[in-house]
Amino acid sequence: GEKKMADLKEYTMAEVGEHTSLDDLWVAVCGRVFKIKEEYLDDHPGGREVLTAVAGKDATEAWVDVKHSKSSRKKMQAFLIGKVKGAEVKEQLTDPSYIWPEQIEWEKRKQSPKSDNN
């Protein structure tokens, strides 16, 4: 079943920071805590290095910059283990149903004839 936000365990960033080894790699994104499975590291389209670089850290900014796809956000739900204590949970961003405003713009541009960049 779906993990409800209310049921998620709360972790401090200090606790998240203790999990930096390959077989125990935690990352905070948008106020949520994800435990990345070691076997996923090599499957990560962005490469394993970007994940190991943010082990135990808050990777929200980097994660948001990439504008992760709907399918990648769906995949992330399997790694969701908790929420960051005291963080404002930007739940919709990691939610597979969330559409980036930029994504809408991009879709629009894709459909419209190419315009000259001036």
ABEGO torsion letter per residue (X at the ends): XBBBAAABBBBBAAAAAABABAABBBBBBGGBBBBBBAAAAAABAAEAAAAAAABGBBAAAAAAAAGBBAAAAAAAAAABABBBBGBBBBAAAABAABBBAAAAAAAAAAABBBBBBX
